[in-house]
Amino acid sequence: MIKVGKFKFMNKRSLKYGTNSIVLIVAVIAIAIVVNLLVGMGNFRLDLTSAKLYSISEQSKDIVKKIKKEVTIYGLFDNATIPGGSEYREITNLINEYKDLGVKVKYVDPDKDPGTLTSLDPQKTLGLTKGDFVVKSGNKVRRLGAQDLYGQSNQQTGRTYSAEPLITGAIKFVASDVTPVAYFVEGHNELSLKNDLNQVSKILQSNNLEVKSLSLLTEKNIPEDCHLLVFASPQKDLTDEEKIKLDAYVKKNGKIIFLFDSLESNDKLTNFEDSLSYFNIGFNYDKVKENDSNRHLPNDDYALIASLTENDINKAFAGANYPVFMPDSRSINILKNQKDWLTNTQLITTTNKAESTDIVGGKVNKGPFNLAVAAEVSGGSKVLVFGNSKFLSDKALASQYGTYFQYGTNYFLTTVVNWMQDKTDEQTISSKVVIPKALTVTESQTKVLSIVLIGVLPLLILGCGLFVWSRRRHL
């Protein structure tokens, strides 16, 4: 240090290091300012989530780009008051990506503009409330609840994030001139559309299928707008009157899905069997187990991990070794009564090591077995028959094996949307599943980590600080 009277001046070495520090600080600040200006001028977002939760998939982009009509997404709240990092902000960030594809986005607070709800839902049939999202094109409107978009969350199984399929599906729905209807039949103790099949219902709606319930007992005939008829785990047989209505629908080129679970019952489903015989399909009153340890869950031979066969219907999954989780299944037969005007296709099968046990009598049968079969009448009706319905249920999708069940749900969706509707090139959108990742440590590892974090690491930091201080005190 150089002294001149009362003033002290730094030596050249101190001046050198001080100047370098100042230049470095100024450079960092300048770079930060430039970067912020560039980001502010553009629309830069980086989705670092493994499942790309907050990005639109290429399938959605292709679907939205093909739409020529004007579509508007309304957020019924004040967007300026939504805090960053909240569930709503995650959804609005995703919706902004649709805005980049030409979809209009508007936010309207119903408290400040109460006429909005009336204009969007003049008949008050949608039950719109503040906080909802609404997708509108022309006179067609679809309501999307924020909680539905954010998806179901479970500490063990993670979260099923449904925002993209629901938003894309709503856009597709309101922009379509015709919306086909899928009717889920009730009256035979089937799974409830509202209580048991809520997730599948949403997925079908997301792919432009309106979903309704139907009772064959009360309806005179199957409705003319029925594009798809679904029997989800019937526990008892059709009545003779219902069978007449079903057979009439088949002759009108109807499309039907049957999902038959293995039942611990002696009751026969004779009328169902008779209707399916037209398609050269039968089902067995048994329960299938898999003896190949690679094709079932550990310690559960009946928790089948089945395989897709190679054929035109399954070609979307060709070469993917696509697993379909179907626990507690019954087997499906292709009957030996071949018909020139009918094509039967094996869809899902077990291995040769599989066995089935008859519910009555306990007879053991050797595999392989069909777990799903398709049938198509030339130029006419189509049928899908599954020996399981559990893989579609809300309970299964929310279980600890929800990720495995998601494969089967996606397969079901693809065959329904594409093959059943004669849309071989149709893009399908499924929910994204986020699985929580946990780090498991033993007691000894915990002790080592505690020593390192509480003892060693603080001492290293202190040592580094003392070293830097001792070097700089002589500058």
Secondary structure by P-SEA (a helix, b strand, c coil): ccccccbbbbcaaaaaaaaaaaaaaaaaaaaaaaaaaaaaacbbbbbccccccccccaaaaaaaaacccbbbbbccccccccccccaaaaaaaaaaaaaaacbbbbbbcccccccccccccccccccccccbbbbbcccbbbbbbcccccccccccccccccaaaaaaaaaaaaaccbbbbbbbbccccccccccccaaaaaaaaaaccccccccccccccccccccbbbbccccccccaaaaaaaaaaaaabbbbbbbbccccccccaaaaaaaaccccbbbbcbbbbbcccccccccccccccccccccccccccccccbbbbbcbbbbbbbcccccccbbbbbcccccccbbbbbcccccccccccccbbbbbcccbbbbbbbccccccccccccccaaaaaaaaaaaaaaaaaccccccccbbbbbbbbbbbbbbbbcaaaaaaaaaaaacaaaaaaaaaaaaaaaaaccc
